[in-house]
Amino acid sequence: MKTKFARESYTVNTEVVLPNDTNNIGNLFGGKLMQWMDITSAIAAQRHCNRVVVTASINSVSFDNPIKQNSVVTLEAKVSRAFNTSMEVVIDVHVEDAVTGAKTKCNEAIFTFVAIDQNGAPLPVPEMVPETEEEKKRFAGALRRRQLSLLLAGRIKADDASELKALFVKE
Ligand SMILES: CC(C)(COP(=O)(O)OP(=O)(O)OC[C@H]1O[C@@H](n2cnc3c(N)ncnc32)[C@H](O)[C@@H]1OP(=O)(O)O)[C@@H](O)C(=O)NCCC(=O)NCCS
């Protein structure tokens, strides 16, 4: 299976906040943003493995700033690490000033996708090689985040979360 670089497993999506996307104080609904983030990051994961993918988990979602109606929203999703059948995707959301074009970061989230076959069974995915400093940092942190997600989902025991434990236990 061909190894891929992070820059190949990447996608950018631009949306405009229309009246139907807002709550009664004129800000973008969190659920609408989640939908955009899910679709955009699924495309990045799909580009990585060239398979159908499903969302296995959503972690570390932060809604840092409200996004006003008419805003131009840019969603940038990149696979940060591939495991056996799963891939972690980090998505950054920016709001663009219509006049200056300046971008302000508003949200971030971390998704895990699993590649599946026609029967819904997980399939192996290619390895992912990080290149930039930021990609390397996110690659390294992905193992810890995976352990946390699996621990919270009851899929592993605390004793098996070695990367997580290392954060708390001093030698
Ligand atoms: C995701 C899914 C395919 C996993 O199937 P499964 O039979 O549990 O398969 P496995 O136990 O082999 O897990 C497959 C991979 O998912 C990962 N995974 C499962 N749950 C996870 C979680 N909560 N967080 C992170 N990774 C998770 C496993 O670690 C494994 O990764 P790896 O192969 O890279 O080690 C299955 O649970 C599913 O189809 N879920 C519904 C997906 C869906 O419909 N999403 C849309 C939202 S409604």
The ligand as an SDF file (V2000), in Angstrom:
LIG
                    3D

 48 50  0  0  0  0  0  0  0  0999 V2000
  -16.2400    2.6780   13.2640 C   0  0  0  0  0  0  0  0  0  0  0  0
  -16.5530    1.2000   13.0450 C   0  0  0  0  0  0  0  0  0  0  0  0
  -16.3790    0.8490   11.5390 C   0  0  0  0  0  0  0  0  0  0  0  0
  -15.5600    0.3730   13.8750 C   0  0  0  0  0  0  0  0  0  0  0  0
  -15.8940   -0.9560   13.7010 O   0  0  0  0  0  0  0  0  0  0  0  0
  -15.4260   -2.1100   14.7260 P   0  0  0  0  0  0  0  0  0  0  0  0
  -16.0830   -3.3580   14.3050 O   0  0  0  0  0  0  0  0  0  0  0  0
  -15.5830   -1.6350   16.1240 O   0  0  0  0  0  0  0  0  0  0  0  0
  -13.9180   -2.2680   14.3060 O   0  0  0  0  0  0  0  0  0  0  0  0
  -12.5940   -2.2910   15.1570 P   0  0  0  0  0  0  0  0  0  0  0  0
  -12.7860   -2.6130   16.5980 O   0  0  0  0  0  0  0  0  0  0  0  0
  -11.6630   -3.1480   14.3470 O   0  0  0  0  0  0  0  0  0  0  0  0
  -12.0920   -0.7810   15.0700 O   0  0  0  0  0  0  0  0  0  0  0  0
  -11.6950   -0.2450   13.8230 C   0  0  0  0  0  0  0  0  0  0  0  0
  -10.8480    0.9730   14.0740 C   0  0  0  0  0  0  0  0  0  0  0  0
  -11.6700    1.9870   14.6590 O   0  0  0  0  0  0  0  0  0  0  0  0
  -11.0000    2.5570   15.7490 C   0  0  0  0  0  0  0  0  0  0  0  0
  -11.9830    3.0950   16.6750 N   0  0  0  0  0  0  0  0  0  0  0  0
  -13.1630    2.5540   17.0090 C   0  0  0  0  0  0  0  0  0  0  0  0
  -13.7910    3.3400   17.8860 N   0  0  0  0  0  0  0  0  0  0  0  0
  -12.9880    4.4150   18.1000 C   0  0  0  0  0  0  0  0  0  0  0  0
  -13.0780    5.5750   18.9290 C   0  0  0  0  0  0  0  0  0  0  0  0
  -14.1260    5.8100   19.7000 N   0  0  0  0  0  0  0  0  0  0  0  0
  -12.0430    6.4570   18.8790 N   0  0  0  0  0  0  0  0  0  0  0  0
  -10.9740    6.2430   18.1000 C   0  0  0  0  0  0  0  0  0  0  0  0
  -10.8350    5.1540   17.2970 N   0  0  0  0  0  0  0  0  0  0  0  0
  -11.8310    4.2560   17.3200 C   0  0  0  0  0  0  0  0  0  0  0  0
  -10.2280    1.3650   16.3430 C   0  0  0  0  0  0  0  0  0  0  0  0
   -9.1870    1.7890   17.1910 O   0  0  0  0  0  0  0  0  0  0  0  0
   -9.7130    0.7230   15.0700 C   0  0  0  0  0  0  0  0  0  0  0  0
   -8.5910    1.4700   14.6050 O   0  0  0  0  0  0  0  0  0  0  0  0
   -7.2350    0.7630   14.0810 P   0  0  0  0  0  0  0  0  0  0  0  0
   -7.6410   -0.3550   13.1460 O   0  0  0  0  0  0  0  0  0  0  0  0
   -6.5260    1.8470   13.3510 O   0  0  0  0  0  0  0  0  0  0  0  0
   -6.5170    0.2690   15.2890 O   0  0  0  0  0  0  0  0  0  0  0  0
  -17.9990    0.8080   13.5080 C   0  0  0  0  0  0  0  0  0  0  0  0
  -18.1120    1.0150   14.9080 O   0  0  0  0  0  0  0  0  0  0  0  0
  -19.0570    1.6290   12.8130 C   0  0  0  0  0  0  0  0  0  0  0  0
  -19.4130    1.3440   11.6770 O   0  0  0  0  0  0  0  0  0  0  0  0
  -19.5850    2.6720   13.4970 N   0  0  0  0  0  0  0  0  0  0  0  0
  -20.6110    3.5340   12.9300 C   0  0  0  0  0  0  0  0  0  0  0  0
  -19.9580    4.6010   12.0590 C   0  0  0  0  0  0  0  0  0  0  0  0
  -20.9520    5.6120   11.5750 C   0  0  0  0  0  0  0  0  0  0  0  0
  -22.0180    5.2540   11.1250 O   0  0  0  0  0  0  0  0  0  0  0  0
  -20.6020    6.8820   11.6610 N   0  0  0  0  0  0  0  0  0  0  0  0
  -21.4670    7.9520   11.2940 C   0  0  0  0  0  0  0  0  0  0  0  0
  -22.0030    8.6110   12.5230 C   0  0  0  0  0  0  0  0  0  0  0  0
  -23.6480    8.1620   12.8410 S   0  0  0  0  0  0  0  0  0  0  0  0
  1  2  1  0
  2  3  1  0
  2  4  1  0
  2 36  1  0
  4  5  1  0
  5  6  1  0
  6  7  2  0
  6  8  1  0
  6  9  1  0
  9 10  1  0
 10 11  2  0
 10 12  1  0
 10 13  1  0
 13 14  1  0
 14 15  1  0
 15 16  1  0
 15 30  1  0
 16 17  1  0
 17 18  1  0
 17 28  1  0
 18 19  1  0
 18 27  1  0
 19 20  2  0
 20 21  1  0
 21 22  1  0
 21 27  2  0
 22 23  1  0
 22 24  2  0
 24 25  1  0
 25 26  2  0
 26 27  1  0
 28 29  1  0
 28 30  1  0
 30 31  1  0
 31 32  1  0
 32 33  2  0
 32 34  1  0
 32 35  1  0
 36 37  1  0
 36 38  1  0
 38 39  2  0
 38 40  1  0
 40 41  1  0
 41 42  1  0
 42 43  1  0
 43 44  2  0
 43 45  1  0
 45 46  1  0
 46 47  1  0
 47 48  1  0
M  END
$$$$
